[in-house]
Amino acid sequence: MEVGKNIKQLRELKNLTQSYVANQLNMSVGGYSKIERDETEISVKKLEQIAAVLQTDIRSILELDTDKVFNIQLKQADKGVQSGYVGSQKNFDSEIFERYIHQLKEENEFLRELIKRKE
């Protein structure tokens, strides 16, 4: 099992840097990098800490299927709100996907209006 690969995938999906995660864990970037490259043993305690920084649980890290991961970010520009969702096809939430599609349609319409104004 490549736990480090899963940790790296989750970190990237959450747009976090290695430096940020290492800082949160009070460790060097090099030491944290070795975890992501599976070059060092990781204790359960350290895995719990990493899960907390990534705002997930150990089970999600261990069971992550990196081939089926997607990252959807929902934005509400008028309200200045941005939220994200990371999931897999196993627990696909169609409501979130539909909201994402709706948001993309709204963005396309907005961009079309901007183009018309400039013509």
LUMLUM-702158 format. One record per residue (C-alpha): residue number from 1; x, y, z. Coordinates in steps of 0.1 Angstrom, whole numbers, plus 5000, padded with zeros to 4 digits. Each point is the difference from the previous one (the first is absolute). Layout:
BEGIN
num, u, v, w
NUM, X, Y, Z
...
//
This chain:
BEGIN
num, u, v, w
1, 5000, 5000, 5000
2, 5014, 5034, 4990
3, 4987, 5022, 5029
4, 5023, 5028, 4990
5, 4986, 5002, 4965
6, 4965, 5003, 5014
7, 5011, 5027, 5024
8, 5016, 5019, 4972
9, 4968, 4997, 4978
10, 4978, 5013, 5028
11, 5024, 5029, 5008
12, 5001, 5010, 4964
13, 4962, 4998, 4996
14, 4997, 5024, 5029
15, 5025, 5023, 4985
16, 5024, 4998, 5029
17, 5038, 5002, 4997
18, 5024, 4975, 5015
19, 5014, 5030, 5019
20, 4966, 5008, 5015
21, 4993, 4964, 5011
22, 5035, 4995, 5014
23, 4997, 5033, 5020
24, 4967, 4988, 5014
25, 5016, 4967, 5010
26, 5031, 5018, 5015
27, 5023, 4981, 4978
28, 5024, 5009, 4972
29, 4989, 5001, 4964
30, 5026, 4973, 4991
31, 4986, 4977, 5027
32, 4964, 5005, 4989
33, 5011, 4995, 4964
34, 5014, 4966, 5009
35, 4966, 4990, 5014
36, 4983, 5009, 4966
37, 5027, 4981, 4981
38, 4995, 4969, 5023
39, 5037, 5002, 5010
40, 4993, 4998, 5038
41, 4978, 4982, 5023
42, 4970, 5019, 5013
43, 4985, 4995, 5034
44, 4963, 4999, 5007
45, 5004, 5032, 5021
46, 5016, 5018, 4971
47, 4974, 4987, 4976
48, 4973, 5014, 5023
49, 5017, 5034, 5001
50, 5003, 5000, 4962
51, 4963, 4991, 4997
52, 4991, 5029, 5022
53, 5020, 5025, 4980
54, 4984, 4986, 4968
55, 4966, 5002, 5017
56, 4992, 4963, 4994
57, 5004, 4968, 5019
58, 5025, 4971, 4999
59, 4976, 4977, 4982
60, 4996, 5025, 4972
61, 5038, 5002, 4996
62, 5004, 4962, 5000
63, 4971, 4992, 4977
64, 5006, 5028, 4975
65, 4998, 4987, 4964
66, 5021, 5026, 4983
67, 4987, 4989, 4966
68, 4965, 5010, 5008
69, 5005, 5033, 5018
70, 4984, 5032, 4989
71, 5002, 5035, 5013
72, 4970, 5024, 4996
73, 5002, 5036, 5012
74, 4968, 5019, 5002
75, 5001, 5038, 4998
76, 4974, 5026, 5007
77, 5017, 5031, 4986
78, 4972, 5023, 5010
79, 5003, 4989, 5037
80, 5038, 4996, 5000
81, 4996, 4964, 5011
82, 5021, 4971, 4988
83, 4996, 4964, 5012
84, 5016, 4968, 4989
85, 4991, 4964, 5000
86, 5024, 4971, 4996
87, 4985, 4966, 4995
88, 5001, 4968, 4980
89, 4977, 4982, 4977
90, 4991, 4977, 5029
91, 4984, 5028, 5019
92, 4990, 5022, 4971
93, 4975, 5027, 5011
94, 4978, 5009, 4970
95, 4986, 5031, 5018
96, 5035, 5015, 5002
97, 5008, 4991, 4964
98, 4967, 5016, 4989
99, 5008, 5032, 5019
100, 5034, 5000, 4983
101, 4984, 4996, 4966
102, 4976, 5028, 5008
103, 5028, 5023, 5011
104, 5019, 4993, 4968
105, 4970, 5009, 4979
106, 4996, 5032, 5019
107, 5036, 5009, 4995
108, 4997, 4993, 4962
109, 4970, 5022, 4998
110, 5018, 5028, 5018
111, 5030, 4997, 4977
112, 4977, 5001, 4970
113, 4985, 5032, 5012
114, 5034, 5015, 5006
115, 5010, 4991, 4964
116, 4968, 5016, 4986
117, 5006, 5032, 5019
118, 5035, 5003, 4985
119, 4989, 4995, 4964
//
